[in-house]
Amino acid sequence: MIEPSARRWHNHWTHFLAFGLGSGAAPKAPGTFGTLAAIPLFLLLSLLPLWLYLVVVVASFILGCYLCDRVSRDMGVHDHGGIVWDEFVGFWITMIAVPVSLWTVVLGFILFRIFDIIKPWPIGWLDRRVEGGLGIMIDDVIAGIFAGVILHLLVWVVL
């Protein structure tokens, strides 16, 4: 059952996007479901030239700061678990310039989720100290960077 504060995810475009096209309304592990929902969009984005992919990711981050701030204020909860736009952007950051294959997508997903859940320094430190939409987004951005670096190293070593 979806909790009452999450039922409004479809009422406004900001809620729909912040809730990851509805994936954040999952009753268990909304961050994981949000990251899974980011994969098909990543596969479409991966068809873009790298410069345009980066523009989309930066624009998505900026939009995400607005979305996450607005929706968290609307819901009266800072960083509600259903807000998963940050997972979308974090995963897309993980996958920057990675050769697309089943294995890189699966490994990118796993690495991103590990960093997003465990929140090693400075991820957890930023998560606790930065407020508003930027605060909601920044831990996933850093988790995406960490996961992306490791994924690139693994791709470089294996290939």
For each residue, the residues with C-beta under 8 A, 3 or more apart:
1: 27
2: 6 7 25 27
3: 6 7 27
4: 7
5: 8 75 76 77 80
6: 2 3 9 19 24 25 75 80 81 82
7: 2 3 4 25
8: 5 11 12 15 74 75
9: 6 15 16 18 19 22 24 25 82
10: 15 16 19 22
11: 8 15
12: 8 15 16 74
13: 16 17
14: 17 18 66 67 70 71 74
15: 8 9 10 11 12 18 19 71 74
16: 9 10 12 13 19 21 22
17: 13 14 20 21 63 67 85
18: 9 14 15 24 64 67 68 70 71 83 84 85
19: 6 9 10 15 16 22 23 24 25 71 82 83 84 85
20: 17 23 24 30 33 34 37 38 84 85 87 88
21: 16 17 37
22: 9 10 16 19 25 37
23: 19 20 26 30 33 34 36 37 84
24: 6 9 18 19 20 30 31 33 34 81 82 83 84
25: 2 6 7 9 19 22 30 82
26: 23 29 30 32 33
27: 1 2 3
28:
29: 26 32 33
30: 20 23 24 25 26 33 34 81 82 84
31: 24 34 35 81 84 87 113 116 117
32: 26 29 35 36 113
33: 20 23 24 26 29 30 36 37 84
34: 20 23 24 30 31 37 38 84 85 87 88
35: 31 32 38 39 84 87 88 90 91 109 112 113 116
36: 23 32 33 39 109
37: 20 21 22 23 33 34 40 41 84 88
38: 20 34 35 41 42 87 88 91 92
39: 35 36 42 43 91 105 109
40: 37 43 44
41: 37 38 44 45 88 92
42: 38 39 45 46 91 92 95 105
43: 39 40 46 47 100 105
44: 40 41 47
45: 41 42 48 53 56 57 92
46: 42 43 53 95 100
47: 43 44
48: 45 52 53 56
49: 52 53
50: 53 54 96 97
51: 54 55
52: 48 49 55 56
53: 45 46 48 49 50 56 57 96
54: 50 51 57 58 96
55: 51 52 58 59
56: 45 48 52 53 59 60 92
57: 45 53 54 60 61 89 92 93 96
58: 54 55 61 62
59: 55 56 62 63
60: 56 57 63 64 85 88 89 92
61: 57 58 64 65 89 137 141
62: 58 59 65 66
63: 17 59 60 66 67 85
64: 18 60 61 67 68 85 86 88 89 133 136 137
65: 61 62 68 69 132 133 134 136 137
66: 14 62 63 69 70 133
67: 14 17 18 63 64 70 71 83 85 133
68: 18 64 65 71 72 79 83 85 86 132 133 136 137
69: 65 66 72 73 132 133 134 136
70: 14 18 66 67 73 74 133
71: 14 15 18 19 67 68 74 75 80 83
72: 68 69 75 77 78 79 80 83 132 133 136
73: 69 70 76
74: 8 12 14 15 70 71
75: 5 6 8 71 72 80
76: 5 73
77: 5 72 80
78: 72 131 135 136
79: 68 72 83 135 136
80: 5 6 71 72 75 77 83
81: 6 24 30 31
82: 6 9 19 24 25 30
83: 18 19 24 67 68 71 72 79 80 86 136
84: 18 19 20 23 24 30 31 33 34 35 37 87 88
85: 17 18 19 20 34 60 63 64 67 68 88 89 137
86: 64 68 83 89 90 136 137 139 140 141
87: 20 31 34 35 38 84 90 91 112 116 140
88: 20 34 35 37 38 41 60 64 84 85 91 92
89: 57 60 61 64 85 86 92 93 137 140 141 144
90: 35 86 87 93 94 112 116 140 141 143 144 147
91: 35 38 39 42 87 88 94 95 108 109 112 144
92: 38 41 42 45 56 57 60 88 89 95 96 144
93: 57 89 90 96 141 144 145 148
94: 90 91 98 108 111 112 143 144 147 148 151
95: 42 46 91 92 98 100 104 105 108 148 151
96: 50 53 54 57 92 93 148
97: 50 152
98: 94 95 104 108 148 151 152 155
99: 104 155 159
100: 43 46 95 104 105
101: 104 105
102: 105 106
103: 106 107
104: 95 98 99 100 101 107 108 151 155
105: 39 42 43 95 100 101 102 108 109
106: 102 103 109 110
107: 103 104 110 111 151 154
108: 91 94 95 98 104 105 111 112 147 148 151
109: 35 36 39 91 105 106 112 113
110: 106 107 113 114
111: 94 107 108 114 115 146 147 150 151
112: 35 87 90 91 94 108 109 115 116 143 144 147
113: 31 32 35 109 110 116 117
114: 110 111 117 118 147
115: 111 112 118 119 120 123 142 143 144 146 147
116: 31 35 87 90 112 113 119 123 139 140 143
117: 31 113 114
118: 114 115
119: 115 116 123 124 127 139 143
120: 115 123 124 146
121: 124 125
122: 125 126 142
123: 115 116 119 120 126 127 139 142 143 146
124: 119 120 121 127 128 139
125: 121 122 128 129
126: 122 123 129 130 135 138 139 142
127: 119 123 124 130 135 138 139
128: 124 125
129: 125 126 135
130: 126 127 134 135 138
131: 78 134 135
132: 65 68 69 72 135 136
133: 64 65 66 67 68 69 70 72 136 137
134: 65 69 130 131 137 138
135: 78 79 126 127 129 130 131 132 138 139
136: 64 65 68 69 72 78 79 83 86 132 133 139
137: 61 64 65 68 85 86 89 133 134 140 141
138: 126 127 130 134 135 141 142
139: 86 116 119 123 124 126 127 135 136 142 143
140: 86 87 89 90 116 137 143 144
141: 61 86 89 90 93 137 138 144 145
142: 115 122 123 126 138 139 145 146
143: 90 94 112 115 116 119 123 139 140 146 147
144: 89 90 91 92 93 94 112 115 140 141 147 148
145: 93 141 142 148 149
146: 111 115 120 123 142 143 149 150
147: 90 94 108 111 112 114 115 143 144 150 151
148: 93 94 95 96 98 108 144 145 151 152
149: 145 146 152 153
150: 111 146 147 153 154
151: 94 95 98 104 107 108 111 147 148 154 155
152: 97 98 148 149 155 156
153: 149 150 156 157
154: 107 150 151 157 158
155: 98 99 104 151 152 158 159
156: 152 153 159
157: 153 154
158: 154 155
159: 99 155 156
